[in-house]
Amino acid sequence: MNQLPDLVKINIFTTKRIRNSTDMKALLDILEFFPEFTPQKWGKDGKPKRAYARDEMITIFLTPSGGNLFFRNQKPKYEGSFPTSTSGKLTYFDLDVEPKTKEHVQRVFELGNLLAEFFEPIYGSVHPIWRLGTPISQKFSESGGISLVEFEDGGPLGVAARNWFDPKLIKLLSRKPFEDSGGILRWMDYGGLQLDLIQDPASGTFESLVSKQIEITNNLKNLDIFGDYTKILSIKSGENWSKIYK
């Protein structure tokens, strides 16, 4: 199978908050970096969508109530969100893109890297989703998207197509398990570790990514950093993840 994914998701969990107009301008610069990905609509939670207006967004997005939403109605369509502030230790950024070309998929991965350098995530991912109606595609899809509440309880669900790990985690657990995992590694400018399932995950087929995900997940299992999400009402984080972040 070499069909395009139905969706490509960016999920970022971080301690970095959007606190002022400088932060907002920097984030919008990233979203406008690829012209075909510039937002077309925006809004606050529960408010009607409005036409994209950069200066207006910067002013209103900085009000602390509710989440901040942004959209594209033309190809590639997407929906994204992030809060201006949260009461907990962590905050998030997420973006769900419907790609229509291979170039769109590639751009989402490139956009993810720009966002990772900006947000310096504790954990983040880019993950393609194929809605094939099979148990294995459902399980593979789950790796790419959990909520902030779930992440605070359980930490990472598993290995996505592209992953970013916190420098603190790498320092405490050492580089070697990741170097021996079978993944493709790259050190980010902010000090975090990027782990890809294959050399170019944006071009990966469903079969190639699933196969490599199983291999790398097994190789990293003993790190005990991935959460147990089998019981949604009693999510449990990995023991080493709990020691570091709870």
C-alpha positions as CSV (number, residue, x, y, z in Angstrom):
1,M,0.0,0.0,0.0
2,N,1.3,3.4,-1.0
3,Q,-1.7,5.6,-0.5
4,L,-1.6,8.9,1.3
5,P,-2.5,8.9,5.0
6,D,-6.0,10.3,5.8
7,L,-4.5,12.6,8.5
8,V,-1.2,13.7,9.8
9,K,-1.1,14.8,13.5
10,I,1.3,17.0,15.3
11,N,1.2,16.7,19.1
12,I,3.5,18.6,21.4
13,F,3.5,18.6,25.3
14,T,5.7,21.3,26.8
15,T,6.3,23.6,29.7
16,K,6.7,26.6,27.4
17,R,3.6,28.8,27.4
18,I,2.6,31.5,24.9
19,R,2.8,34.5,27.4
20,N,3.2,37.6,25.3
21,S,3.0,39.2,21.8
22,T,6.6,38.2,21.0
23,D,5.7,34.5,21.6
24,M,2.5,34.8,19.5
25,K,4.3,36.5,16.6
26,A,7.0,33.8,16.7
27,L,4.4,31.0,16.6
28,L,2.4,32.7,13.7
29,D,5.7,33.1,11.8
30,I,6.1,29.4,12.0
31,L,2.5,28.7,10.8
32,E,3.1,31.2,7.9
33,F,6.5,29.8,7.0
34,F,5.0,27.6,4.3
35,P,2.4,29.8,2.5
36,E,0.1,26.9,1.7
37,F,-0.2,26.2,5.5
38,T,-1.1,29.8,6.6
39,P,-4.3,29.7,8.7
40,Q,-7.5,31.0,7.1
41,K,-9.8,31.1,10.1
42,W,-9.4,31.4,13.8
43,G,-11.4,31.6,17.0
44,K,-11.6,31.1,20.7
45,D,-13.4,28.1,22.3
46,G,-17.1,28.4,21.7
47,K,-16.7,31.5,19.4
48,P,-17.5,31.6,15.6
49,K,-14.6,31.2,13.2
50,R,-13.3,34.5,11.9
51,A,-11.1,35.3,8.9
52,Y,-7.4,35.1,9.6
53,A,-6.1,38.5,10.8
54,R,-2.6,38.3,12.3
55,D,-2.7,41.4,14.5
56,E,-6.2,40.7,15.7
57,M,-5.2,37.1,16.6
58,I,-2.2,38.3,18.5
59,T,-4.3,40.6,20.7
60,I,-7.3,38.3,21.3
61,F,-5.4,35.0,21.6
62,L,-3.5,36.4,24.6
63,T,-6.6,36.7,26.7
64,P,-6.4,33.9,29.2
65,S,-9.9,32.3,28.8
66,G,-10.5,29.3,26.7
67,G,-8.4,27.6,24.0
68,N,-7.1,29.1,20.8
69,L,-8.2,27.5,17.6
70,F,-7.0,28.0,14.0
71,F,-8.1,26.4,10.7
72,R,-7.7,26.0,7.0
73,N,-10.7,25.4,4.8
74,Q,-8.7,24.9,1.6
75,K,-6.2,22.2,0.8
76,P,-4.6,21.2,2.9
77,K,-7.4,21.5,5.4
78,Y,-6.4,21.5,9.1
79,E,-7.5,22.2,12.6
80,G,-5.1,23.3,15.4
81,S,-5.3,24.4,18.9
82,F,-3.3,25.6,21.9
83,P,-4.1,27.3,25.2
84,T,-2.7,30.8,26.1
85,S,-2.2,29.6,29.7
86,T,-3.0,26.5,31.8
87,S,-3.0,26.0,35.5
88,G,-0.9,22.8,35.4
89,K,2.8,22.2,34.8
90,L,2.3,21.4,31.1
91,T,0.6,22.9,28.1
92,Y,0.1,21.6,24.6
93,F,0.0,22.3,20.9
94,D,-1.8,20.1,18.4
95,L,-2.5,20.2,14.6
96,D,-4.5,17.8,12.5
97,V,-3.8,18.1,8.8
98,E,-5.7,16.4,5.9
99,P,-2.9,16.0,3.2
100,K,-3.9,15.8,-0.5
101,T,-0.4,15.4,-1.9
102,K,2.9,13.8,-0.9
103,E,4.3,17.4,-0.6
104,H,1.7,18.2,2.0
105,V,2.8,15.2,4.1
106,Q,6.4,16.3,3.9
107,R,5.5,19.8,4.9
108,V,3.7,18.6,8.0
109,F,6.9,16.9,9.2
110,E,9.0,20.0,8.4
111,L,6.5,22.2,10.2
112,G,6.6,19.8,13.1
113,N,10.4,20.3,13.4
114,L,10.0,24.1,13.4
115,L,7.4,23.8,16.2
116,A,9.6,21.5,18.2
117,E,12.5,23.9,18.2
118,F,10.1,26.6,19.3
119,F,8.2,24.7,22.0
120,E,11.2,22.5,23.2
121,P,8.8,19.7,24.1
122,I,9.0,17.2,27.0
123,Y,7.5,14.9,24.4
124,G,6.1,15.5,20.9
125,S,5.3,13.6,17.8
126,V,4.3,13.7,14.1
127,H,2.2,10.7,13.1
128,P,0.3,9.8,9.9
129,I,-3.0,8.0,10.3
130,W,-4.6,5.6,7.8
131,R,-8.3,4.9,8.5
132,L,-8.3,1.3,7.2
133,G,-10.9,-0.1,9.6
134,T,-8.5,-2.8,10.8
135,P,-7.3,-3.5,14.4
136,I,-3.7,-2.9,13.5
137,S,-4.4,0.5,11.8
138,Q,-6.5,1.5,14.8
139,K,-3.6,0.7,17.2
140,F,-1.1,2.4,15.0
141,S,-3.3,5.5,14.8
142,E,-3.6,5.7,18.6
143,S,0.2,6.4,18.9
144,G,-0.3,9.8,17.3
145,G,-2.8,11.5,19.5
146,I,-3.6,11.8,23.2
147,S,-5.0,14.7,25.2
148,L,-3.1,16.8,27.7
149,V,-5.1,15.2,30.6
150,E,-4.2,11.7,29.4
151,F,-0.5,12.7,28.9
152,E,-0.3,14.1,32.4
153,D,-1.5,10.8,33.7
154,G,0.3,8.4,31.5
155,G,3.1,10.1,29.6
156,P,3.8,8.9,26.0
157,L,1.5,6.3,24.7
158,G,4.1,4.7,22.4
159,V,6.5,5.4,19.5
160,A,5.2,7.6,16.7
161,A,6.5,8.0,13.2
162,R,8.6,11.0,14.5
163,N,9.2,11.7,18.2
164,W,11.0,14.3,20.2
165,F,12.3,13.5,23.7
166,D,13.2,15.9,26.4
167,P,17.0,16.5,27.0
168,K,16.4,15.8,30.7
169,L,15.0,12.3,29.9
170,I,18.0,11.5,27.7
171,K,20.5,12.7,30.3
172,L,19.0,10.5,33.1
173,L,18.4,7.4,31.0
174,S,21.5,7.8,28.8
175,R,21.7,7.9,25.0
176,K,22.6,4.3,24.4
177,P,19.1,2.7,24.6
178,F,17.9,5.2,21.9
179,E,21.0,4.6,19.8
180,D,20.4,0.9,20.0
181,S,16.7,1.1,19.3
182,G,16.9,0.8,15.5
183,G,15.4,4.3,15.0
184,I,16.9,7.2,13.1
185,L,18.3,9.8,15.5
186,R,18.9,13.5,15.2
187,W,19.9,15.9,17.9
188,M,17.8,19.1,17.9
189,D,19.2,22.5,18.4
190,Y,17.4,22.9,21.8
191,G,19.1,19.7,23.0
192,G,16.2,17.3,22.6
193,L,16.4,14.0,20.7
194,Q,14.4,13.3,17.5
195,L,13.7,9.7,16.8
196,D,12.2,8.6,13.5
197,L,10.9,5.1,12.7
198,I,12.6,5.1,9.3
199,Q,14.9,7.4,7.3
200,D,12.1,9.4,5.8
201,P,8.9,8.9,7.7
202,A,7.0,11.4,5.6
203,S,7.4,9.0,2.6
204,G,6.8,5.9,4.6
205,T,4.1,3.4,3.8
206,F,1.7,2.1,6.4
207,E,3.3,-1.3,6.3
208,S,6.9,0.0,6.6
209,L,6.0,2.3,9.5
210,V,4.0,-0.4,11.4
211,S,6.8,-2.9,11.1
212,K,9.4,-0.5,12.4
213,Q,7.2,0.8,15.2
214,I,6.8,-2.8,16.5
215,E,10.6,-3.3,16.4
216,I,11.5,0.0,18.1
217,T,8.8,-0.3,20.7
218,N,10.1,-3.7,21.7
219,N,13.7,-2.3,21.8
220,L,12.7,0.6,24.1
221,K,10.3,-1.4,26.3
222,N,12.8,-1.8,29.1
223,L,13.2,2.0,29.5
224,D,9.7,2.0,31.1
225,I,8.8,5.4,29.9
226,F,5.6,4.6,27.9
227,G,2.2,4.6,29.6
228,D,-0.3,1.8,30.0
229,Y,-3.5,3.1,28.3
230,T,-5.3,-0.3,28.2
231,K,-7.8,1.0,30.9
232,I,-8.8,4.5,30.0
233,L,-10.2,5.2,33.5
234,S,-6.9,4.1,35.2
235,I,-4.1,5.2,32.9
236,K,-0.7,4.5,34.4
237,S,2.6,6.0,33.4
238,G,5.9,4.1,33.0
239,E,7.9,3.8,36.2
240,N,10.9,5.8,34.9
241,W,8.6,8.4,33.4
242,S,6.9,8.9,36.8
243,K,10.3,9.2,38.6
244,I,11.4,12.0,36.3
245,Y,8.2,14.0,35.7
246,K,5.8,13.4,38.6
